[in-house]
Structure formats: C-alpha cells, structure tokens
Amino acid sequence: MRIRTPLPSLFAAALTAGGLLLTATGPASAATTIEVTTAAQLKTALTAGGGYGLHLNGASYWTVQGVTVTGGQKGIMIDAARGVVIDGVTVHGLDMEGVHFRTSSTDGVIRNSRIYDTGNDGRGMGEGVYVGTANTLSDKSDRIQILGNTIGPGVGGENVDIKEGTTGARIIGNTFDGGGLTGANYDDSWVDVKGNDVLVQDNTGTATSNDGYQTHTQQPGWGCGTIFKGNKSNVTSATGATRLAINVTNFGADCTTTVHSSNTVTGGKGLTNIAVTP
C-alpha cells in the first residue's frame, strides 16, 4: 500500500472505528512519500469492520493507491480535503456508500478502481461514488473526476450520485453495472446528476432498473449544464416507466442539458427525451 502527499509536512494518523483516520496538522512543505508495506495494524484496520474504512479528514493532496477496503459502514471518506487521488483501489462489502467526496472537498480524483457490493444495510444508501451532500448547497465538492472505474454489480444506490451544490464533476470512461439498484431512495439509474456543469463521457452501462443516466433539479438553478458524449447504454433489462439511456427531468433555456448524437442505446424506449445535438 502506498499513501503519498506532496504538500502537508505533518500528519496525525490514528486508527478509529476500525479504520484509518488521516488528519492534516501542519504547514505545507516539499513532497513526502510514506510507504506502508509491513504495517500489520494498518492492514487489519483497513480490512476490519465498523465505521469508515479510510477517512481522509482535512488531509489534502494525498494519493491512496492499491488498497482494498472492505467491511464496515462506509468505504473511503474524503472530508474538507483538496486534491486527493484515489487510484487502483478495491472497495466492497459495505453497509453504505463506497467512496464519498464531501464537506467541500475539491479537485479530487478516483480512477482505475473497482467498487461493488455496497448498501448492505438495506436502506438504499449504497452509492458507488457519492459527491457532495443531499439537501444543502453548502457542500461545494467541486471538480471531482471519476475516471476509468468499474462500478457494480451489487451497488445498492446509484453507481455515481452528483449532488446539488457541486460543480464541474467529470465522469469519463467508466463501466457501470446497475445490478443491485433497489429503488429505495429513487435510485433507478447508473448516474444521477443534480449538480451543475457535469461532463458524462465515454462510459458503458448495463443492467438498470429504469434509465441509464438522469438529471434532476433538487434545488432551483441546479441539475443544469450537463453534457453527455459517447456513452454506450444497454437498458434492455429495464422495467421502469421511462427506460431511456438519458432521462433529462428538467430542461429549458434557463437549465440546459446537451445530449450528443455520439451516445448510443440498446433496448428500452430510446436514447433521450430531449433533442439530440450532432
């Protein structure tokens, strides 16, 4: 396991609730690399149950690479941290969500990772990647990149949920499997976009209960500016009411969404419910 940070010079690391808590405590300095290859206690903490598997709390500019987080309530939680990179991890076997950027964590990345078997407490709160916080505009977890991951099956919420109040997420080159959607909290698509100015591009999705991708306006002025390009959707197994590859629930001159003709769909009732842009 490798945890790397190029900015903070002092970190307090403590095991908490069966996981690892990383908290920034010092000023910026030169790059630091911490190799954790023989720490049996850390390995045990990351694989034990209860609480958060890995919590980066105010710990900006860390890279977490090549670990497996399993068991417990939530997987990897990023709070009030900038520039965190989650790379090549596996997250599974959780009661709730897999990876969550929140509390105005900005410019984070999750890439080349595998997330499955989440939401096992049965409440439909098992999103694969969760950005922001519901029912508030104060969580500005902006410019999060979700790149080249494999998410699902067995994810008990949306594979990706982008909340209102967040801006500029990039969801590119992922593989989604909606086998596991419960509908408990209106989760009936791989991706639900409620934030602004989101790019959804070159993803592949299969096995959904209703739609492939959805946009929603939970707060006035939000859920707008999404661009869909080059996504391949198979909604053959869908049984919901709309069964579209891309379902835009609020659109107009003051809340635009762009669906390019490079998107494709197999099965269901069609590509989208709005005009397609060449």
C-alpha positions as CSV (number, residue, x, y, z in Angstrom):
1,M,0.0,0.0,0.0
2,R,1.2,3.5,-0.8
3,I,0.0,6.7,0.6
4,R,1.6,9.8,-0.8
5,T,1.2,13.6,-0.2
6,P,3.1,16.4,-1.8
7,L,2.1,19.2,0.5
8,P,1.4,18.8,4.2
9,S,4.5,18.1,6.2
10,L,3.0,16.8,9.4
11,F,0.1,14.3,9.6
12,A,-1.6,12.7,12.6
13,A,-2.7,9.2,11.7
14,A,-5.0,7.4,14.1
15,L,-7.0,4.2,13.9
16,T,-10.6,5.0,14.5
17,A,-13.8,2.9,14.4
18,G,-11.9,0.0,12.8
19,G,-10.4,2.1,10.1
20,L,-7.7,4.7,9.4
21,L,-8.2,8.5,10.0
22,L,-5.7,10.9,8.3
23,T,-5.9,14.5,9.5
24,A,-3.7,17.3,8.2
25,T,-2.0,19.1,11.1
26,G,0.9,21.1,9.7
27,P,2.1,23.6,7.1
28,A,3.0,22.9,3.5
29,S,6.4,21.7,2.6
30,A,8.2,19.5,0.0
31,A,6.9,16.2,-1.3
32,T,6.7,13.4,1.2
33,T,6.2,9.7,0.5
34,I,5.1,7.3,3.2
35,E,5.4,3.6,2.3
36,V,3.1,1.3,4.3
37,T,4.1,-2.2,3.3
38,T,4.6,-4.2,6.5
39,A,2.2,-2.4,9.0
40,A,0.0,-5.3,10.2
41,Q,-2.0,-3.0,12.3
42,L,-2.8,-0.7,9.4
43,K,-3.8,-3.7,7.2
44,T,-6.0,-5.0,9.9
45,A,-7.6,-1.6,10.3
46,L,-8.4,-1.3,6.6
47,T,-10.0,-4.8,6.5
48,A,-11.8,-4.8,9.8
49,G,-15.5,-4.0,10.2
50,G,-17.2,-0.9,11.7
51,G,-17.2,2.8,10.9
52,Y,-15.2,4.2,8.0
53,G,-12.6,2.0,6.3
54,L,-10.4,5.0,5.4
55,H,-11.1,8.6,6.4
56,L,-9.1,11.5,4.9
57,N,-10.3,14.3,7.1
58,G,-8.8,17.7,6.0
59,A,-5.8,15.7,4.6
60,S,-5.3,17.4,1.3
61,Y,-3.0,16.2,-1.6
62,W,-2.8,12.6,-0.5
63,T,-2.7,9.7,-3.0
64,V,-4.1,6.4,-1.9
65,Q,-3.1,3.6,-4.2
66,G,-3.6,-0.1,-4.5
67,V,-5.5,-0.9,-1.3
68,T,-8.6,-2.9,-0.6
69,V,-11.3,-1.5,1.8
70,T,-14.0,-4.0,2.9
71,G,-16.4,-4.4,5.7
72,G,-17.9,-1.7,7.9
73,Q,-20.3,1.1,7.3
74,K,-18.6,3.3,4.6
75,G,-15.6,2.8,2.5
76,I,-13.3,5.8,1.7
77,M,-14.5,9.1,3.0
78,I,-12.9,12.4,1.9
79,D,-13.8,15.4,4.1
80,A,-12.7,19.0,3.6
81,A,-9.7,17.9,1.5
82,R,-8.3,19.2,-1.7
83,G,-6.5,17.2,-4.5
84,V,-7.0,13.7,-3.0
85,V,-6.3,11.0,-5.6
86,I,-7.8,7.5,-5.1
87,D,-6.1,5.2,-7.6
88,G,-6.4,1.5,-8.3
89,V,-8.3,0.6,-5.1
90,T,-11.0,-2.0,-4.5
91,V,-13.9,-1.2,-2.3
92,H,-16.7,-3.7,-1.4
93,G,-18.7,-5.3,1.3
94,L,-20.1,-2.2,2.9
95,D,-23.3,-1.2,4.6
96,M,-23.5,2.2,2.9
97,E,-21.6,4.1,0.2
98,G,-18.2,3.1,-1.3
99,V,-16.3,6.4,-1.9
100,H,-17.6,9.8,-0.8
101,F,-16.2,13.3,-1.5
102,R,-17.9,15.7,0.8
103,T,-17.6,18.8,3.0
104,S,-16.3,20.9,0.1
105,S,-13.6,18.5,-0.9
106,T,-12.4,19.9,-4.3
107,D,-10.2,18.7,-7.2
108,G,-10.3,15.1,-6.1
109,V,-9.9,12.1,-8.4
110,I,-11.0,8.5,-8.2
111,R,-9.6,6.4,-11.1
112,N,-8.9,2.8,-12.2
113,S,-10.8,1.4,-9.2
114,R,-13.3,-1.3,-8.5
115,I,-16.4,-0.7,-6.4
116,Y,-19.1,-3.3,-5.8
117,D,-21.3,-4.9,-3.1
118,T,-22.4,-1.8,-1.2
119,G,-25.5,-0.7,0.6
120,N,-25.9,-3.9,2.5
121,D,-27.9,-2.4,5.4
122,G,-30.9,-2.5,3.1
123,R,-31.7,1.3,3.2
124,G,-30.7,2.0,-0.4
125,M,-27.8,4.2,0.7
126,G,-25.0,2.3,-1.1
127,E,-23.9,4.6,-3.8
128,G,-20.7,3.7,-5.5
129,V,-19.2,7.2,-5.8
130,Y,-21.0,10.0,-3.9
131,V,-20.1,13.6,-4.5
132,G,-21.5,16.3,-2.1
133,T,-24.3,16.2,0.4
134,A,-28.1,16.0,-0.2
135,N,-30.5,18.8,0.6
136,T,-27.9,21.5,1.0
137,L,-25.9,23.9,-1.2
138,S,-23.2,24.5,1.3
139,D,-21.2,21.4,0.3
140,K,-19.1,22.6,-2.7
141,S,-17.2,19.5,-3.5
142,D,-16.3,20.8,-7.0
143,R,-14.3,19.5,-9.9
144,I,-14.3,15.8,-8.8
145,Q,-13.0,13.4,-11.5
146,I,-14.4,9.9,-11.8
147,L,-12.2,8.2,-14.4
148,G,-11.9,4.6,-15.7
149,N,-13.5,2.8,-12.8
150,T,-15.6,-0.3,-12.8
151,I,-18.7,0.2,-10.5
152,G,-21.2,-2.6,-9.8
153,P,-22.8,-5.0,-9.6
154,G,-24.4,-5.2,-6.2
155,V,-24.3,-1.4,-5.6
156,G,-27.4,-0.6,-3.6
157,G,-27.7,3.0,-4.8
158,E,-26.7,4.8,-8.0
159,N,-23.2,3.9,-9.3
160,V,-22.5,7.6,-9.2
161,D,-24.5,10.3,-7.4
162,I,-23.6,14.0,-8.0
163,K,-25.4,16.2,-5.5
164,E,-26.8,19.7,-5.8
165,G,-24.3,22.4,-4.7
166,T,-21.4,20.8,-6.6
167,T,-20.0,21.9,-9.9
168,G,-17.7,20.6,-12.6
169,A,-17.7,16.9,-12.0
170,R,-16.1,14.7,-14.8
171,I,-17.4,11.2,-15.2
172,I,-15.3,9.6,-18.0
173,G,-14.5,6.1,-19.3
174,N,-16.2,4.1,-16.5
175,T,-18.0,0.8,-16.7
176,F,-21.4,0.7,-14.8
177,D,-23.5,-2.3,-13.8
178,G,-26.8,-1.5,-12.2
179,G,-27.5,-5.0,-10.9
180,G,-28.3,-4.1,-7.4
181,L,-30.3,-0.9,-7.7
182,T,-33.0,-1.0,-5.0
183,G,-35.3,2.0,-5.8
184,A,-35.4,2.7,-2.0
185,N,-34.3,6.3,-2.5
186,Y,-35.3,6.9,-6.1
187,D,-32.2,5.1,-7.3
188,D,-33.1,3.8,-10.7
189,S,-30.1,4.8,-12.9
190,W,-26.4,4.3,-13.0
191,V,-25.7,8.1,-12.7
192,D,-27.9,10.8,-11.2
193,V,-26.7,14.3,-11.8
194,K,-28.1,17.1,-9.5
195,G,-25.0,19.3,-9.7
196,N,-24.1,21.8,-12.4
197,D,-21.7,21.7,-15.4
198,V,-21.0,18.0,-15.3
199,L,-19.4,16.1,-18.2
200,V,-20.5,12.5,-18.7
201,Q,-18.4,10.9,-21.5
202,D,-17.4,7.6,-22.9
203,N,-18.9,5.4,-20.2
204,T,-20.5,2.0,-20.8
205,G,-23.5,0.8,-18.7
206,T,-25.6,-2.4,-18.4
207,A,-28.3,-3.7,-16.2
208,T,-30.5,-0.9,-14.9
209,S,-34.0,-0.9,-13.3
210,N,-35.1,2.2,-15.3
211,D,-32.8,4.7,-17.0
212,G,-29.1,4.8,-17.7
213,Y,-28.4,8.4,-16.8
214,Q,-30.7,11.0,-15.1
215,T,-30.5,14.7,-14.3
216,H,-32.6,16.2,-11.6
217,T,-33.2,19.7,-10.1
218,Q,-33.4,19.2,-6.4
219,Q,-32.8,23.0,-5.8
220,P,-33.6,25.9,-8.1
221,G,-30.8,26.5,-10.6
222,W,-29.1,23.1,-10.1
223,G,-29.0,20.0,-12.2
224,C,-28.1,22.2,-15.2
225,G,-25.4,22.3,-17.8
226,T,-24.7,18.5,-18.1
227,I,-23.1,17.3,-21.3
228,F,-23.4,13.7,-22.5
229,K,-20.9,12.4,-25.1
230,G,-20.0,9.0,-26.4
231,N,-21.8,6.9,-23.8
232,K,-22.9,3.3,-24.6
233,S,-26.1,2.3,-22.8
234,N,-27.8,-1.1,-22.6
235,V,-31.2,-0.8,-20.9
236,T,-32.6,-4.0,-22.2
237,S,-33.3,-5.3,-18.8
238,A,-35.1,-2.1,-17.6
239,T,-38.6,-2.4,-16.2
240,G,-39.3,1.1,-15.1
241,A,-41.6,3.7,-16.6
242,T,-39.2,5.7,-18.8
243,R,-36.5,3.3,-19.8
244,L,-34.2,5.8,-21.5
245,A,-30.5,5.9,-21.9
246,I,-30.5,9.6,-20.8
247,N,-33.5,11.0,-19.0
248,V,-33.4,14.8,-18.5
249,T,-36.1,15.7,-16.0
250,N,-35.7,19.4,-16.1
251,F,-34.6,21.3,-19.2
252,G,-35.2,24.7,-20.8
253,A,-33.5,27.9,-21.7
254,D,-32.5,28.5,-18.1
255,C,-31.4,24.9,-17.4
256,T,-29.7,23.4,-20.4
257,T,-28.5,19.8,-21.0
258,T,-26.7,18.6,-24.1
259,V,-27.0,15.1,-25.4
260,H,-24.7,14.5,-28.4
261,S,-25.5,12.0,-31.2
262,S,-22.4,10.1,-30.3
263,N,-24.3,8.5,-27.4
264,T,-25.9,5.1,-28.2
265,V,-28.6,2.9,-26.7
266,T,-29.6,-0.8,-26.9
267,G,-33.1,-1.7,-25.7
268,G,-35.6,0.4,-23.8
269,K,-37.6,3.3,-25.2
270,G,-34.9,5.3,-26.8
271,L,-31.9,7.5,-26.3
272,T,-33.3,10.5,-24.6
273,N,-36.4,12.7,-24.1
274,I,-34.8,15.9,-25.4
275,A,-33.4,17.0,-28.8
276,V,-30.1,15.4,-29.8
277,T,-27.1,17.6,-30.7
278,P,-24.9,16.5,-33.6
